């Protein structure tokens, strides 16, 4: 059987492969990037499902518009407006998770040999997606304040990329938050070099204390010309439920119309039943309370993880504690002749019944073997303390 040549650019997810090792009884996993199912508003969704079938019985169970279910688009526009990013309903389409939005951007924008710039490190599935369409993926360095915009500009000027992909707010895997000054500069670069910037924003609502700076989408109205070169991917997965598989894509009109065409080839429309349920849930006004609960729990767990890491691993690791999101990004320092290979460390950790993700796969170029990612989202305080203690034993 002869497969498409594009598959030569891809390999299976190193993270998904890791999950095969997690079946051992008693293992504590910091490896996943999942929200905690214990925090899902089950009663709210049960009521919303019933309400959806009462309000829109035919539409919820029928094929729907590729662009999205009208009542859900109304609610998404309200969510965006509440974050100072006003949207008209024809400014965006509903997608089957924000992952589909990224895939549609890849289909519409990338030809074999095109260059794209991503953060180093960045979301692994995005690297895989863009490579599937034949892109040469180039890494722009980041620090605790997100992408380094001076180096990003140099890369844009050198490579003239088809697009730049960023997770400005509590990035996966970095946990970094792009500063307001850097956000404005990114938008200026988009307009200056006429290069599409893709903002992926699944974690922006998961702040612990003060809200993050406005999204690139919200700021684009203040940077002349930038909105013409900006795409924004939103998601309900981390604030409501990933099982709904609901996201959205905001993009310039020409890109959006091509994305609609490609989506018709892919799935015709995102599940109308899921969209109707989400619309009814958002109409119920239960989301703010649910998200506040998630923020409180995640903030407590992140604080516990930071304290445990300092106590159990000490100078063996360095990290920038996140102010939101779901992840810690750490680097083995090699202090006192200690370990500097996160892959080897991860293997020993699994033997101690604790798991995390080595960081090398998150780099499109020049991977740093000393880095690794940990998620605090699905572990309670007791498991966080015990898991980090086991990591200390594995060093």
N, C-alpha and C positions, 0 to 999 in steps of 0.2 A: 504494500500500500504506500503510495507516494503522497506525502503530506505537503501542504503549502510551504514554500521556502521561507515565508515570514516566521514560521515557528522556530527557525534556527536562531532567531534573535531572543528566544524566550527560554525560561526554565521555570520549574515549579517553585512556589513560594517557600523560601527557607523557613518562614514562620509556620506555615501550614505543615511542613515536614516535621518541625519540632513537636507539634502536638501529638505526633505518633508516639513520642516518648513519655507522654504525660498520663498514661494509663495506670501507672504504678499506684497502689493503694497508699494513701497518706501523703501524696505529694502536694506541696504548696506551690501554686503557679502565679508568678508575676509576669508571665509571658504574653498573655492575651491582650488584645486591644478592645475588649468588650465592656459595655456598661454592666452594672450589677443588676441581675434580674430581680433581686429582692427589692429593688427600688422602682420597678415598673408599677404604674398605677393600674393594676389589673381591674379593679372595680370601675374605674373611670372608662377603661376601654370596653369593658363588658356593656356598660350603659351606652357608650358611644356607638357600638356595633348595632345595638337594638334601635337606637335613635336614627342611625343612618338608614336602616331598612324601613323605618317609619316615614322619614322625610323623603327619601329618594329610592323607593323600592325597585323601580325599573332601571333607573340609571346606575344604581350601585351594582347590579347584577348583569349589566349589558356591556357590550363594547363601548368605548368612550373616545373622546377626542384625543388625538396624539398629543396636543399641547397641554392637556390636563383637565381635570374635573373642575368646573367653574367654582363651586363653593369652596373647594380646597384652595384654589388660586386666590380667592378673596381673602382667606385666612392667612395665607403666606404673605400676601401684600400687607396685611395688617401687622404681622410680625416684623416685617422689614421696615415698615413705617415707624414702628415703635423704637427701632434702632437707628433712626435718622437716615434711613436709606429708602426714600419713597419709590414704590414700584407701581407701574400700571400693569394690568393683567397681560398685555401683549409684550411686556418687557422680558418675560421668562416663560419657560416650559417646566412642567413637572416631569421628573425622571425616576427611574427605578433605582433609587438610592443615588447619592452623589457620585458613586462609582460609575454609573452609566453616563452621567454628565461628563466625566473625564474621558470616558471612552468615545463619546460623541465628538468631543473636541479633537481627540486624536484622529478619528475617522475623517473629520471635515478639514483639518488643518495640516496634517503631517503626510508628506510624501517621502518615499524612501530616500535617505541621504540628508533630509532636512535636519537642522540642528535645533535642539530645545535645551533650555537651561532650567535646572531644578536646584533646590537647596541641597547642600551636602552636610548632613544626611536629610533624606526626605521619605515620604510615604512609599513603601516598597512597591505597592501595586501600581503606582503611577509610573515608576521607572519601567516596569514590565509592560504596561499598556502602551507607552510611547514607543518602546523598542519594538513591540509587535507590529507597529505601523511603519517601521523602518527608520526611526529617528536615531541620530547620534545624540546621546544624552550627556550633557555637560554639567558639572557640579559648580555651584557658586558657594563659597564658604560662608558659614554662619558663626555667630557667637551667642551669648546669652540673651542678646537683644535682637536676634533674628538675622536675616541675611545682611551681609556687609555690603552696603549699597555702592561704595566706591569700587569694590572689586566686581560687583555685579555690572556696573556701568562699563568697566573695562572689558568684561566678557561679552556684553552686548555689542560694543563697538567692534570687537575683534571677530566675533562669529556671526553676527547678524542673524540671530535665531528666529525661527518661525514663531516661537512663543516662549514665555517665561512662566514657570509654575511655582507658586509660593503657598505656604500655609502660615500666614502672618501671626495667627493667634493660637498659642499653646500647641505648637506643631507636633506632629507625629513623625519621628520619634523624639524630637529634641525637647519638647515642652517649652520652647522659647516663645517670647512675645515680641513682635516687631514694634519698635518705638514709634510714637506719633511722627517724629521728625523723619524717620526712615520711610514710613508709609507714604508721606507726602512726596519724598524724593523718588520712590518707586513709581508713583503716578506721573511725576514729571518725566522720568525716563521713558515711560510708555508712550507719552505724547511726543517727546523729543525724537525718539528713534522709531516711532510708529511700529512698535512691537507689542503684540498681544500679551498682556499679563493675565494669568489665570489665578484667581484667589480662591483657594479651597478653605471653607470656613465651617467645619463640623463641630468645633469645640468652643467657639467664641462665647457661648452662653454659660460655660462651665467655669466661671471665675470664682475665686475663693473670697476675696474681700472687695477691693475696688474693681469696677468694670474695666475691661481693657480699652485701649483707644478705639475710636470708630473704625469700622471695616474700611478697606479700600473702596468698596462700593459706596459707602456713606461719604467718604472724603472726595470721591471723584467729581462731585458737583462743584467743588472748590478749586479744582486743578483743571484749567481750560484744556480741552482736547483729550483728556485722559479717558473719559467714558467711552469714547469711540474705540479704545484699545484695551478694554477691560472685560473679562468674563468672571463671573462669580458663581461658585458652586455652594449651595446650601444643603442642609440635611436635617431630617427629624430623627435620625438614628440615635444620636447620643443624648437627646433631650426628651424623647418620647419612647421610641421602640425601634431597634434595627430590624425587627421582624416585619414591620410594615413596608420596608424597602422603599422609602420615599425621600426624594431629594428634589432639587430644582437647579436650573441653569439660567442665569441672567447673562445676556450676551448682546453684542451689536446685532442689528436686524439681519444683516446678510448671513452671519454665522448662525443665528438662531433659526432662520428659515432652512438652512442646509441641515442643521441638527434635527429639525422636525422631519425632514425627508429621510434622513438616515435612521431615525427612530422608528419610522413606519416600516422600514425593512427589517428592523430588529424585533420589536415586540408589539407593534401596532399602537398600543397604549399601555401605560402603567396601570396596574390593577385598579379598576374602578371601585371595587369593594374596599380595598385598603384606603384609597383616597377619600371615599365617602366616610369611612370610619374616622379617619384623621380629621376631616372637616368637622364632623360632629363633636369630636373630642375638643378641638380648638374652640368651637362655639361655646362649649360648656364652661370655659374659663378655668379649668382645672390645671392647665399647664403651669402658670406661675408658681403655684404652691408646690407642684411636683418638682419643678426645676430648683426651687429654693431648697428643698429637701436633699436633692442630689448634690448641690453645691456644699451644703453643710457637711454631709457625710464624706464627700471626696476631700474637702479641706482638712477634716480631722484625720483622714487616712494618710494624706500627703504629709502632714505634719509628723505623724507617727513614723512614717517611712524615713523621713529626713533625720529624725532623732535616732532611729534605730541604726541607720547607715553610719552616722557619726560615731555612735557608740560601738558597734560591732566591727566595722571595717576601717574606721579612722582614716589615717593618711593613705591607705591603700587605694582609695578612690577619690576622685574629684567630681563635683556636680554643681549645677546651678538649680537650686530648688524652684520648682514651677509655682506660678501664682494662679494656675488654673489648669484645666484639661485633665488628662488621665495618665501622664507619663513622667518618669524620671529618665534622664539621659546621663550616663555615667562614663567615666574613663578610668581605667586602671593606671595608677601612677608609677607602679614599679618601686614604690618607696621601700627602702631597706632590702633591696634585692627581691622584691615580691613579684607576683605574676603580672605580665603585661599582655597576655593573649586571652581575650574574652571568650574565645571559642573553647579553649582548654579549661578555663574557669567554669564555663557553663556545663561541660561534661562532668566535672567533679561535683558541681552543685546538684545535678540530677541524681548522682549517687547518694547525696545527702538529702534527697527528696525535696528539692526546691528548684524552680526553673525560672529562667529569664531568657531574653533574646540577645544573642551576640549581635553587635552593631554593624558588622561589615556589609551585610546585604542591603543596608539602607543607603549606601553610597553608590552613585552611578559611576564615579571615578575615584581612584586612589583611596580605597577603603581604609579606615583606621581600625586595625585589629584589636585595639585596646578598649574600644567603646562597647557599651551594651545598653539595652533598654529594659526598664522595669515599669510595670503598671500596678498601681495601687487600687484600681477601681473595684475589683471583685473580691478583695480580701478584707476581712474585718481586722480590728486592731491586734487581736491576739495572734492571728495568722501572720500579719505583717511582722510583728516582733519575732515570732518563732522562725519565720522564713528567713529574715535577715540574719538571725543568729546562726542558722544552718549555713548561710552563705559565708559567714565569718569562719566557720569550721572548714569550708571547702577551699579557702584561700591557700 
